[in-house]
Each structure stands twice: as C-alpha cells, then as structure tokens.
Amino acid sequence: MNLNLKDKVYLISGGAKGIGEAISRILAEEGAIPVLIDPSLEEGKKIIKDIEDNGGKAAQYAHRLSQTKDAQNAVEFVIEKFGRIDGVVNNAGANDSVGLEKGSPESFRSSVEKNLGHYYDLVHFALPYLKNSRGAIVNISSKTAITGQGNTSGYTAAKGAQLSLTREWAVELLPYGIRVNAVIPAEVMTPLYKTWLDTFENPNEKRSEIEKRIPLENRMTKPQEIADMVVFLLSPRSSHTTGQLIFVDGGYTHLDRAIGT
C-alpha cells in the first residue's frame, strides 16, 4: 500500500530510541522525512546514516524538550531546514514511579509536566505549519491511563491527559482538516522497558509472567507494530479518522487477561 508520504516532514519526539526509533525508520521507508527530536546523539546518527544510505532524508534536533523554548526551537529548526511540517508524533516520556504514598506534591507536579507539557508545546508551535499542510498529529499514550499500574501517579495522570487532549484537539482542529489520534501501547520491549525489567531479581521470569497475560500470542508488542499504526494514522490513507484512541496491545487492555493462562 502506498501511503503517499513522499517528502513529507514529520517531527517525532523521542525519535531515536524504542517506539520512536521504529516510527522514524518506517516513515523513512515510506519516503517521508523524519526529524528526530531526541538528545541521544549516537543513536540518532546511526538512524540517519541508515536512512541516508538507503537514499532517504532525515534530521535530528538533539535536545530534550524540557522547556517551552526547546519546542519552539525544534520547530524553527525544522522550518529552516525543510520549510514545512506535515505531522507531529508526541512520543517522548518516562514512567518515573512517582506514586501517591511514595511521592510528594512537588514530584507529582514535576512528573506531570515532564510527561505532558512538551506534548502541548510541540503542537502549539507546529500548528501554523500543520494548518498549511492539513497535517496530522499522533499522541503516544499508555495502557496505564486506562488500567492503572500502581505507584506511578504522575505518569498515569499525564498519559490520561494525553488521551483527553487528543479528543480536544481533534474537535478544535476540525476546521483546518487536521486529524488527531492517539495510539495506546501496553507491553512493548523498548530500552526503557528493559531497564525496568532489570530491576527485578529474575527479569526473564518477570517477562514470562507478563507475556502470559497478553492474550494474542502471549508475547509483547513489537515497536514496529506500534510504528505501523502510527505511520498509517499520519498518512492520507487514514483521511477520515480523527479523535480515535487506538489500542495496539495484543488485546491486553480489553480482553480477559486470564485467557492466556
């Protein structure tokens, strides 16, 4: 299927690792130009080299979106280099275990801001260019926004807010033909997820325990499977899809997790 993405420019926060890396690579495979907004220089250089070696184009804005100005600078960087923006993928974030009992009001607010603020900032500054291109926005959320997890109040609050903003922006941007959707992963083997698994005494045993609860094939979702959905939603082949919260999770969230046991 031709997704009609040739030479279109997409911003991907956290675009050099995990799900973000997969999105960057698949966009390039479809002929698009991914811009990786990610401070991970070595990882970003490798991705860009691979893309360019295959005849594609890509770029990296090697900064973390910690402050509002960072998002503004990222957009200015893209416009100066490519002159257009066709879509934004809000992906960067971290499950930082700021809970209710084992947390504080200050750490909670910091966690929410760290995981949510840049989603708003990046789209805000990209919006004039998205209006010109009638572009698309995809927010990467998490099943924790729906299921809860325990001991991660800040992260889940931010992830829930991302789903709310998806619907809100979908309504607000209807006059401009800008589509806004969210993709909700559950258990995906990314570098951050592996780091979390490694905190357990027996990581392989913990992984096996988790995979048994994933109904479809009793395995984790691959980053590429998330990316395939994201890239489709960015493309004009999904031209009448907006305001949707789409689960790519092997049935984890909505099917009975006891099926696989």
N, C-alpha and C positions, 0 to 999 in steps of 0.2 A: 504494500500500500504506500503510495506516495503521499506524504503528509504535507507537502507544499511548504516546506520550511527553508528552502534555499536562500542563503544570505540574510536570513532574518537574525536579529540580535537579541539574545536573552541573557539576563542577569541571574546568576544563581548564588545566593549567599551560602557559605559553606560548601562551595562548589568543587573543592579539591580532595575531599575525603568522603568515604561511605556513600550514602544515598546521593549526596551532591555530586560526587565524582561520577557516579553512574549516569546521572542526569546530564552532566556536561558531555560525557562521551557519546551518549545516544543522540543528543542534539547534533553533535558534530557529524555523526554517521548519517543523519538526515539532511546534511548540508547547511545546517544553521551555524551561527557563530556564538558559542557560549562565552560569557565573561564570568570568570570565577572570582567571586568576592570572598577572599579567604586568605588569612595570613600565612598559610602553610606553603612556604616558597618552594621547597624541594618537590613536594607532591604536585604542586601546580605546574612547575617547569616540566615535569615528566609528562603530565597530561597534555600540555600544549605542544610539546615536541611530538608526541604520538599523533596528535591531530594534524599537525603541520606535515609530518612525514607521510600522511595519507591524503595530502592535498587540501586539507581544510584550514580554517582560520579559528583562532581563539585568542583570548587575552586574560590576564589576571590583574585584579586590583588587590594587592596583597596587604590588606588591612582588615582588622576586626571591626565590626560595626558597633563599637562601644558607645559612641556619642552621635548625636543627631548630625553633626557636621561630617562625620565619616560617611553616612549615607548620601549626603548631598555631594560630597567629593567623588564618591563612586559613580554617581550618575553623570557628573560633569566629565569624569574620565572617559566614560563610555561614549558620550556625545561627541567629545573632542576626537576620539579615535575612530568611531564608526558612524556618527551622525544620526543614529536612530536607536529606538528601543522598541522591540516587538513583544516583549513579555518579561515578567519578573517571577522568579521562583524563590519564595521565602522558605529557607530550609535550615539555616544555622540555629543551633541551640544546644543545651546540655541539661540532662537530668541530674540536678545537683543535690538532691536529697535534703532539701530544706523543708522539714516537716513541721507539724503543729507543736507536738510535745518537745521534739528535738530540733528546735529552731528558735527564731526570735522575730518580732515585728520588723526589725531592720533587715535581717537576712531574707525574710519573705519578700519584702518590697524590692530588694536588690535582685532576687531571683526572678520575680515577675518582669521587672524592667529589662533584665539581661536577655530573657527569652521572648519578650513580646515587643518591646519598644522599637527595635530595628525593623520589625515587620511593617509597622506603620510608616516609619521614616522612609524606608526604601521606596515604597509605593507612592508616598506623598511626593517625593522629588521626581520620581519617574513619570508621574501622571500626565504632565503636559505632552510627553512624547508618546505615551500609550494612547492618548486621545488621537494623536495624529495617525497612528498605525492601526487603530482599533484593535489593540493588543489584548493579551490575556495575562491573568495572574493565577498562580497556583500556590497555595499555602500548605506547607507540610506540617501536619499536626501529629497527634499520637493517640493510640487507643486509651492511654491513661486518662485522657479528657472525658472518656465515656465510662470506663471501667473503674477508675481509681487505681492506686497502686499501694498507697500507704507510705508515710514518711517522705512525701515529696510535694508538699502543698504549693510551693511557688511554681514549680514546673507544670503541674497539672492545671493550676489557675491560668497560667499563660497559654497552655495548649487549648483549654476550653475557650479562652478569649479569642484565639485564632479562628476557631470554628465560628464564633459569633461574628467576628469581623468579616469572614468570608461571605456570610449571608448579607451583612450590612453593606459591604462594598458592592456585592452583586446587584443590590437594589439601587444604590446611589449611582452606579456607573452604567445603568441601562441606557440612558440617553446617548452615550458615547459608543455603544456597541462593544464595550469592554467586558469580557467574561471573567468571572472569578469563581474558582472552585478550590476545594481542599482535598488532599489525599491523606488518608489516615493509615499509617503502618502500625503493626503490632510488634512482632518479634523479628528483627532484621539483624543479621550478623554484620555489624559495622565495627570500626575500630573502637568507638566509644562503648558499644555493647560488649565487645570482648574484654575491655578494661573492667567493666562491671562484673562480668562473669569471673574474671580472675581474682576478684575479692573473696570468692568462696573457697573453702578448703579443697573441694574437689570440683573444679569448673566443668569437667566433662560430664560428671554425674548431674550437676545442676542443669546443664544444657539438655541432657537427655530427658530430665524431668519436665522441662519446659516444652520440648518438642512433642512429647506425648499428649500435651493439651492442645496442640494445633490440629484442628480437625482434618484439613486437607493434606494428606500425605505425611502427616506427623513430621514436618520439617519447618525450618524457619523460612521466611520470605527472603528472596534474594534482592539485593539492592537494585539489580537490573529490572526486576519485576515492578518495583515501585517506579523506577525511571520510565519504563514503557508507558505506564498510565499517565505520568506527569507530562511526558512529551506529547502524547495524544491529546491531552486536555489543552496544551498550549497551541495545538495546530488547528487550522481551519476545518479539518475533518471532524472536529467536535463543535461545529459552529453554532449549535443550538443548545449547548449545555452550559448552564451557569447556576451559581448558588448551590452546588451539589457538594455533599460530604461523602467521599468515595473511599470505602474500606478496601485496602489491598493487603489482606492479612490471613489468607487461607481459612477464612471462616472463624477466626479466633474470637472476635468480639461478639458476633451474633448467633453463632451456632453453639450448641451444647458442648462445652469443652470436655465433657465426660465421654464423648463419642469415641475418642481415640484411646481410651484407657481400657 
